[in-house]
Amino acid sequence: MTLGRERRQIPAYRREFDIASSLELAARLSAVVSAQQEILSAVTDLDKVLDVIVRSTPEVTGGSGAVVELVEGDELVYRAASGSAAGHVGKRLALGGSLSGKAVQTRELVRCDDVERDPNVDQAACRAIGIRSMIVAPLLHGDGAIGVLKSFSRDTKAFNDLDSYVVQLLAGICSSAVMQAREFAEHLAAEERYRLLFERNVAGVFRSTRDGRLLDCNAALVNYLGYSSRDELLARETWDLYPQRSDRETFIRTLEAGQSVTNARMQFRKKDGSQITGIVNASMIAATAGDDLQILGTLVAE
């Protein structure tokens, strides 16, 4: 009963404030989730990810604009920006002597209510953009920070604790998305390097399964074996490329025993039935998860 009386004694204005605060928090979180969904749809494209972040951050915090700064050596580089900072992409700040640098070094969110009164701020850089207050959250990865997300305003004391909380949420989403986008880009670059090496190799290059399926080959192998196209050769089973089926079986047993074959002199059957002798180097390699080991190798005709 006492507890009930205490509840009834809460002033009406306080109840209205709590309801308003809860509704505002729900609205902010809904906006963050919406931004996250848009980021996930673009996660393979770093530029699109960063564009969503700098566009969404001021909308959620009521700021004038936002910046994503990424660490490069002992500097921070404006990688994406909105509002009055949009024309400053590529701008560089020293890690020392800036609020962004402090956020990176301490790995903690920092807020500045008036840049003209904060000794940690690069005031010249802020004046050039028109920043009077800001929140800076580090983009954490592992034991360090890869950059920061900054929400800024042209007004002093523009942000509160809820704004800081929301920027921190967005920074967490941003850091994960940046790392995924980077990993995807690195994977594509590695695939392109592999493809160039594969296609331009003067040796015949092949990739096959142990059960006889030819998965890939280059133009040199097609020419060595006398086929008219890569597709025509890939349509054949690897057993067809040996004089005897037992030759392929011996090759597989040798690979399984040592995981590789170096400078092995072997006979192969061409499309027209004639034979060529070639030097083969091959290895067992791990395929994608759940798949059997594959064979990657080269053939140079004598």
Disulfide bonds with the S-S distance in Angstrom:
none
